[in-house]
């Protein structure tokens, strides 16, 4: 583990070498290790620090209205998570985080981070950008669920994750996780995906979905 990996993360991006040294010298933080399978944070738990995943992977699950856990994401180091919630009025974690691959977690004290934002305008700028990005992810989930049909939810998900100028989406979720994310059953989702494949709209191979006819997909929404 190299602690300077945090400067690969958008929250700490574009720091000069001098800024990096000053930041690490003044920062108050702890480092903790967790093994695969351990739940390290539960939804609704107070958030009193900036959390940085330095090594490993974390599963991110939320409780739906029925009390069932839904896998919404798997995050991989290096990355921050739940960052805007540190300074929220109701500063609690919006999800449960469990270890998918052995984790090294950095916790930066809230007070220390707040002081650094006052002395480093770039850090404040980065924080605002990250917060905006997090809000976008929340809005994406709401838009997905606003579509009534399973096929429409899947198509919107693909188009939203499609990078500009590309025709292939690397899936963040497998079908079981995606069904939970959409709030539908896996067989029902699998059936709709099969129809799109059979109709020649998409091709699936090794966790990647190639969009063969983008305009036709858009017309199905």
C-alpha contacts under 8 A as a table, 3 or more apart, distances in Angstrom:
res1	aa1	res2	aa2	distance
1	X	54	X	7.33
1	X	55	X	7.01
2	X	5	X	5.71
3	X	6	X	6.19
3	X	54	X	7.33
4	X	7	X	5.82
4	X	8	X	7.95
5	X	8	X	5.48
5	X	9	X	7.52
5	X	54	X	7.19
5	X	78	X	6.68
6	X	9	X	5.44
6	X	12	X	6.55
6	X	52	X	7.63
6	X	54	X	7.15
6	X	78	X	6.56
6	X	79	X	7.56
7	X	10	X	7.55
7	X	11	X	7.92
7	X	12	X	5.00
7	X	13	X	5.40
7	X	14	X	7.72
7	X	15	X	7.28
7	X	20	X	7.70
8	X	12	X	7.09
8	X	13	X	6.13
8	X	78	X	7.31
9	X	12	X	5.62
9	X	13	X	5.83
9	X	78	X	6.55
9	X	79	X	5.84
9	X	80	X	7.32
10	X	13	X	4.71
10	X	126	X	6.66
10	X	130	X	7.17
11	X	80	X	7.56
11	X	123	X	6.88
11	X	126	X	5.01
11	X	127	X	5.74
11	X	130	X	6.45
12	X	15	X	6.62
12	X	123	X	6.50
12	X	126	X	6.90
13	X	126	X	7.39
15	X	18	X	7.88
15	X	19	X	5.60
15	X	20	X	5.97
15	X	122	X	7.78
16	X	19	X	5.06
16	X	20	X	6.21
17	X	20	X	5.09
17	X	21	X	6.38
18	X	21	X	5.25
18	X	22	X	6.25
19	X	22	X	5.10
19	X	23	X	5.91
20	X	23	X	5.09
20	X	24	X	6.25
21	X	24	X	5.43
21	X	25	X	6.07
22	X	25	X	5.09
22	X	26	X	6.21
23	X	26	X	5.50
23	X	27	X	5.88
23	X	116	X	7.53
24	X	27	X	5.26
26	X	112	X	7.97
27	X	108	X	7.26
27	X	112	X	6.01
27	X	113	X	7.11
27	X	116	X	7.75
28	X	108	X	5.92
28	X	109	X	5.89
28	X	112	X	5.81
28	X	113	X	7.98
29	X	106	X	6.67
29	X	107	X	5.34
29	X	108	X	4.30
29	X	109	X	5.93
30	X	106	X	5.70
30	X	107	X	5.30
30	X	108	X	6.76
31	X	104	X	6.80
31	X	105	X	5.64
31	X	106	X	4.66
31	X	107	X	6.55
32	X	104	X	5.66
32	X	105	X	5.20
32	X	106	X	6.60
33	X	102	X	7.43
33	X	103	X	5.55
33	X	104	X	4.48
33	X	105	X	6.22
34	X	38	X	6.71
34	X	40	X	7.69
34	X	99	X	7.16
34	X	102	X	5.88
34	X	103	X	5.14
34	X	104	X	6.56
34	X	105	X	7.92
35	X	38	X	6.03
35	X	99	X	6.65
35	X	101	X	7.16
35	X	102	X	4.60
35	X	103	X	6.43
36	X	98	X	7.98
36	X	99	X	4.87
36	X	100	X	5.38
36	X	101	X	5.11
36	X	102	X	4.97
36	X	103	X	7.59
37	X	98	X	6.44
37	X	99	X	5.18
37	X	100	X	6.29
37	X	101	X	8.00
38	X	98	X	5.64
38	X	99	X	5.43
39	X	42	X	7.27
39	X	96	X	7.53
39	X	97	X	6.02
39	X	98	X	4.06
39	X	99	X	6.29
40	X	96	X	7.93
40	X	97	X	5.97
40	X	98	X	5.75
40	X	99	X	7.38
41	X	45	X	6.94
41	X	93	X	7.76
41	X	95	X	7.93
41	X	96	X	5.47
41	X	97	X	5.11
41	X	98	X	7.06
42	X	45	X	5.64
42	X	93	X	7.18
42	X	95	X	6.43
42	X	96	X	4.17
42	X	97	X	6.39
43	X	62	X	6.96
43	X	63	X	7.91
43	X	92	X	7.49
43	X	93	X	5.31
43	X	94	X	5.39
43	X	95	X	4.22
43	X	96	X	4.55
43	X	97	X	7.95
44	X	92	X	5.12
44	X	93	X	5.21
44	X	94	X	6.24
44	X	95	X	7.22
45	X	92	X	5.28
45	X	93	X	5.57
46	X	91	X	5.87
46	X	92	X	4.20
46	X	93	X	6.29
47	X	85	X	6.72
47	X	86	X	5.57
47	X	91	X	5.41
47	X	92	X	4.93
47	X	93	X	5.86
48	X	86	X	5.85
48	X	91	X	7.42
48	X	109	X	7.05
48	X	110	X	5.98
49	X	86	X	6.15
49	X	107	X	5.78
49	X	108	X	5.34
49	X	109	X	4.78
49	X	110	X	4.80
50	X	80	X	7.57
50	X	81	X	7.88
50	X	82	X	7.82
50	X	83	X	5.91
50	X	86	X	6.52
50	X	107	X	5.64
50	X	108	X	4.94
50	X	109	X	6.55
50	X	110	X	6.46
50	X	113	X	7.62
51	X	80	X	5.67
51	X	81	X	6.00
51	X	82	X	7.31
51	X	83	X	6.97
51	X	105	X	7.02
51	X	106	X	5.87
51	X	107	X	4.84
51	X	108	X	6.51
52	X	78	X	7.23
52	X	79	X	5.72
52	X	80	X	4.26
52	X	81	X	6.61
52	X	105	X	5.89
52	X	106	X	4.95
52	X	107	X	6.38
52	X	108	X	7.94
53	X	56	X	7.29
53	X	57	X	7.92
53	X	76	X	7.45
53	X	77	X	5.21
53	X	78	X	5.43
53	X	79	X	5.16
53	X	80	X	5.88
53	X	81	X	7.64
53	X	103	X	7.23
53	X	104	X	6.34
53	X	105	X	4.92
53	X	106	X	6.35
54	X	77	X	5.21
54	X	78	X	4.77
54	X	79	X	6.83
54	X	103	X	7.38
54	X	104	X	5.42
54	X	105	X	5.78
54	X	106	X	6.70
55	X	76	X	7.60
55	X	77	X	5.00
55	X	78	X	6.34
55	X	102	X	7.34
55	X	103	X	5.14
55	X	104	X	4.87
55	X	105	X	7.17
56	X	76	X	6.07
56	X	77	X	5.62
56	X	99	X	7.86
56	X	100	X	7.43
56	X	101	X	4.94
56	X	102	X	5.20
56	X	103	X	4.43
56	X	104	X	6.74
57	X	74	X	6.81
57	X	75	X	5.56
57	X	76	X	4.46
57	X	77	X	6.30
57	X	99	X	6.22
57	X	100	X	5.18
57	X	101	X	4.91
57	X	102	X	7.02
57	X	103	X	6.48
58	X	74	X	5.67
58	X	75	X	5.29
58	X	76	X	6.61
58	X	97	X	6.07
58	X	98	X	5.47
58	X	99	X	4.68
58	X	100	X	5.14
58	X	101	X	6.98
58	X	103	X	7.69
59	X	71	X	7.22
59	X	73	X	6.26
59	X	74	X	4.59
59	X	75	X	6.55
59	X	96	X	7.95
59	X	97	X	5.57
59	X	98	X	5.17
59	X	99	X	6.19
59	X	100	X	5.94
60	X	71	X	5.91
60	X	72	X	5.87
60	X	73	X	5.14
60	X	74	X	5.86
60	X	75	X	7.45
60	X	95	X	6.28
60	X	96	X	5.75
60	X	97	X	4.90
60	X	98	X	6.82
61	X	69	X	5.82
61	X	70	X	5.19
61	X	71	X	4.37
61	X	72	X	5.69
61	X	73	X	7.21
61	X	95	X	5.55
61	X	96	X	5.15
61	X	97	X	6.60
62	X	68	X	7.99
62	X	69	X	5.38
62	X	70	X	5.27
62	X	71	X	6.66
62	X	72	X	7.07
62	X	94	X	7.21
62	X	95	X	4.76
62	X	96	X	6.16
63	X	66	X	7.60
63	X	67	X	5.29
63	X	68	X	5.29
63	X	69	X	4.55
63	X	70	X	6.14
63	X	95	X	7.59
64	X	67	X	5.28
64	X	68	X	5.48
64	X	69	X	6.47
64	X	70	X	6.81
65	X	68	X	7.47
70	X	177	X	7.34
70	X	180	X	5.24
70	X	181	X	6.03
71	X	74	X	7.99
71	X	177	X	5.56
71	X	178	X	7.86
71	X	180	X	6.47
71	X	181	X	6.32
72	X	173	X	7.98
72	X	177	X	7.26
72	X	178	X	7.92
72	X	180	X	7.96
72	X	181	X	5.75
73	X	172	X	7.01
73	X	173	X	7.13
74	X	172	X	7.21
74	X	173	X	7.92
75	X	79	X	7.58
76	X	79	X	6.69
80	X	83	X	6.60
82	X	85	X	5.64
82	X	86	X	7.43
82	X	93	X	6.65
82	X	94	X	7.46
83	X	86	X	5.91
83	X	130	X	7.71
83	X	131	X	7.04
84	X	87	X	6.16
84	X	88	X	6.61
84	X	127	X	7.92
84	X	130	X	7.83
84	X	131	X	5.33
84	X	134	X	7.70
85	X	88	X	4.85
85	X	90	X	7.66
85	X	91	X	5.07
85	X	92	X	6.39
85	X	93	X	6.78
86	X	91	X	5.57
86	X	92	X	7.71
86	X	110	X	7.03
87	X	91	X	6.33
88	X	91	X	4.78
93	X	96	X	7.49
99	X	102	X	6.38
99	X	103	X	6.61
108	X	112	X	7.10
108	X	113	X	6.64
109	X	112	X	5.28
109	X	113	X	6.21
110	X	113	X	5.23
110	X	114	X	6.09
111	X	114	X	5.08
111	X	115	X	6.23
112	X	115	X	5.27
112	X	116	X	6.34
113	X	116	X	5.09
113	X	117	X	6.33
114	X	117	X	5.21
114	X	118	X	6.68
115	X	118	X	5.26
115	X	119	X	6.74
116	X	119	X	5.23
116	X	120	X	5.86
116	X	123	X	7.52
117	X	120	X	5.06
117	X	121	X	6.19
117	X	122	X	7.84
117	X	123	X	5.49
117	X	124	X	5.05
118	X	121	X	6.69
118	X	124	X	7.56
120	X	123	X	5.42
120	X	124	X	6.79
121	X	124	X	5.09
121	X	125	X	6.20
122	X	125	X	4.96
122	X	126	X	6.13
123	X	126	X	5.06
123	X	127	X	6.10
124	X	127	X	5.04
124	X	128	X	6.32
125	X	128	X	5.30
125	X	129	X	6.37
126	X	129	X	5.07
126	X	130	X	6.15
127	X	130	X	5.16
127	X	131	X	6.11
128	X	131	X	5.07
128	X	132	X	6.24
129	X	132	X	5.15
129	X	133	X	6.32
130	X	133	X	5.03
130	X	134	X	6.27
131	X	134	X	5.12
131	X	135	X	6.35
132	X	135	X	5.13
132	X	136	X	6.33
133	X	136	X	5.01
133	X	137	X	6.50
134	X	137	X	5.18
134	X	138	X	6.53
135	X	138	X	5.12
135	X	139	X	6.29
136	X	139	X	5.04
136	X	140	X	6.16
137	X	140	X	5.06
137	X	141	X	6.50
138	X	141	X	5.33
138	X	142	X	6.45
139	X	142	X	5.02
139	X	143	X	6.11
140	X	143	X	5.09
140	X	144	X	6.16
140	X	160	X	7.86
141	X	144	X	5.11
141	X	145	X	6.33
142	X	145	X	5.20
142	X	146	X	6.16
143	X	146	X	4.97
143	X	147	X	7.05
144	X	147	X	5.91
144	X	153	X	5.23
144	X	154	X	7.97
144	X	156	X	6.48
144	X	157	X	6.61
144	X	182	X	7.30
145	X	148	X	7.18
145	X	153	X	6.79
145	X	182	X	6.47
147	X	150	X	7.71
147	X	152	X	6.09
147	X	153	X	5.67
148	X	152	X	7.35
148	X	153	X	7.48
149	X	152	X	5.27
149	X	153	X	6.36
150	X	153	X	5.15
150	X	154	X	6.26
150	X	182	X	7.62
150	X	184	X	7.45
150	X	188	X	7.76
150	X	189	X	6.43
150	X	192	X	7.09
151	X	154	X	5.19
151	X	155	X	6.15
151	X	189	X	7.58
151	X	192	X	5.73
151	X	193	X	7.31
152	X	155	X	5.11
152	X	156	X	6.05
152	X	220	X	6.99
152	X	221	X	5.20
153	X	156	X	5.25
153	X	157	X	6.12
153	X	182	X	7.01
154	X	157	X	5.05
154	X	158	X	6.27
154	X	193	X	7.92
155	X	158	X	5.13
155	X	159	X	6.22
155	X	217	X	6.69
155	X	218	X	7.72
155	X	221	X	7.18
156	X	159	X	5.17
156	X	160	X	5.96
156	X	221	X	7.38
157	X	160	X	5.21
157	X	161	X	6.26
158	X	161	X	5.26
158	X	162	X	6.09
158	X	169	X	6.73
159	X	162	X	5.05
161	X	169	X	6.41
162	X	166	X	6.83
162	X	167	X	6.97
162	X	168	X	6.73
162	X	169	X	5.44
163	X	166	X	5.62
163	X	167	X	7.77
163	X	169	X	7.62
167	X	210	X	5.77
167	X	211	X	5.38
167	X	212	X	7.46
168	X	208	X	6.58
168	X	209	X	5.50
168	X	210	X	4.20
168	X	211	X	6.00
169	X	208	X	5.63
169	X	209	X	5.16
169	X	210	X	6.38
169	X	211	X	7.91
170	X	207	X	6.31
170	X	208	X	4.62
170	X	209	X	6.59
171	X	174	X	7.10
171	X	207	X	5.74
171	X	208	X	5.82
171	X	209	X	7.22
173	X	176	X	7.78
173	X	177	X	5.47
173	X	178	X	5.53
174	X	177	X	5.38
174	X	178	X	5.98
174	X	207	X	7.53
175	X	178	X	4.90
175	X	179	X	5.96
175	X	186	X	6.52
175	X	189	X	7.61
175	X	190	X	7.30
176	X	179	X	5.25
176	X	180	X	6.46
176	X	186	X	5.68
177	X	180	X	5.13
177	X	181	X	6.13
178	X	181	X	4.84
178	X	182	X	6.13
179	X	182	X	5.12
179	X	183	X	5.96
179	X	184	X	5.13
179	X	185	X	5.66
179	X	186	X	5.17
179	X	189	X	6.31
180	X	183	X	4.92
180	X	184	X	6.20
180	X	185	X	7.28
180	X	186	X	7.87
181	X	184	X	7.89
184	X	188	X	7.02
184	X	189	X	6.98
185	X	188	X	5.40
185	X	189	X	6.39
186	X	189	X	5.11
186	X	190	X	5.97
187	X	190	X	5.00
187	X	191	X	6.10
188	X	191	X	5.20
188	X	192	X	6.53
189	X	192	X	5.26
189	X	193	X	6.21
190	X	193	X	5.11
190	X	194	X	6.06
191	X	194	X	5.09
191	X	195	X	6.40
192	X	195	X	5.11
192	X	196	X	6.51
193	X	196	X	5.18
193	X	197	X	6.33
194	X	197	X	5.07
194	X	198	X	6.05
195	X	198	X	5.07
195	X	199	X	6.01
196	X	199	X	5.14
196	X	200	X	6.38
196	X	201	X	5.38
196	X	202	X	6.11
197	X	200	X	5.27
197	X	201	X	5.91
197	X	202	X	5.10
197	X	203	X	5.80
197	X	204	X	7.61
198	X	201	X	7.73
200	X	203	X	7.37
200	X	212	X	6.89
200	X	213	X	7.72
201	X	211	X	6.34
201	X	212	X	5.22
201	X	213	X	5.24
201	X	214	X	7.59
201	X	216	X	7.25
201	X	217	X	6.79
202	X	209	X	6.56
202	X	210	X	5.52
202	X	211	X	4.63
202	X	212	X	5.16
202	X	213	X	7.18
203	X	209	X	5.70
203	X	210	X	5.05
203	X	211	X	6.64
203	X	212	X	7.09
204	X	207	X	7.01
204	X	208	X	5.73
204	X	209	X	4.55
204	X	210	X	6.27
205	X	208	X	5.34
205	X	209	X	6.57
211	X	214	X	6.08
213	X	216	X	5.45
213	X	217	X	6.44
214	X	217	X	5.12
214	X	218	X	6.29
215	X	218	X	5.04
215	X	219	X	6.27
216	X	219	X	5.11
216	X	220	X	6.59
217	X	220	X	5.22
217	X	221	X	7.00
218	X	221	X	5.52
